[in-house]
Amino acid sequence: MEMQFGIYLNTKGKEVLRVNSPYWIPKGDEWVYLTPDVNMTLVKIRELARERGLVDKPSEIAWGDFPRDVR
């Protein structure tokens, strides 16, 4: 995956992360790059995920946390 800042969705864990630093870019098939807009609200993120058919229940999407080794 090419390094891109923005909002990423973990489709398995239904969590989103705001990535605006090169220190950690999500890897793996479960991470989907949603938008370059790092200021997008959770409501809009859920709408986008629903529109793109990425999760069954967009209301379950919540903000995630970076792995401990990155904080």
N, C-alpha and C positions, 0 to 999 in steps of 0.2 A: 504494500500500500504506500503510495506517495504521501509524504508528510503534508498534512493539511490542517490548519487550525479551524476550529468550529465546534459544532455539537455532534457528538457520537452517541448512538443508541446501541445498547447491548440487547439484542432481540431475545436472548435466552433469559437473562436476568431482569429484563424490563427496567433498566436503569440508563440514565443519560449522564454524560460528562461534558463539561465545557473545557475544551482544550485550546489554550492560547499560549502555550509554551512548548518548545521543542524537547523538553525533558522526558515527556511520555506521550507517545501516540499509540492508541489502542491497536492491538494486533489480533488476528483471528477472524474466522468466518462469522462469529456472532456479533462483531462490531460493524455497524453500518454508519457511514458518514451521512449526516442529515443535512447540514447547512453550514455555510461559513459565518453565519450571524451568531456570534458568541453571546449576544444580548437577547436572544429569542427567549420568550417566556415558556414555562412548562406547559401552559395551556396551548400555545401555538405549536410546541413540539409534539404534543399529543395529537393535535389536528393533522400535522404533517405525517406522523407515523400512521394514522388512520387512513389518510388519503393514499399513501404509498402501500398500504396493506402489509405493514411490517409486523404488527402484533394483533392478536385477537381482541384484547381488551386494553385500549389505549389509556383508560383511566388508571390502570395499574402502573403506568410508567412513573418513576420517581427519580429525583436526583441521586446519583451515585457518589462514590468517594474513590479517590485515587488509591492505588496500592500503597501500603505502608512505606515501601522502599523509595517512593517518589516524593512523599510529603516532606 
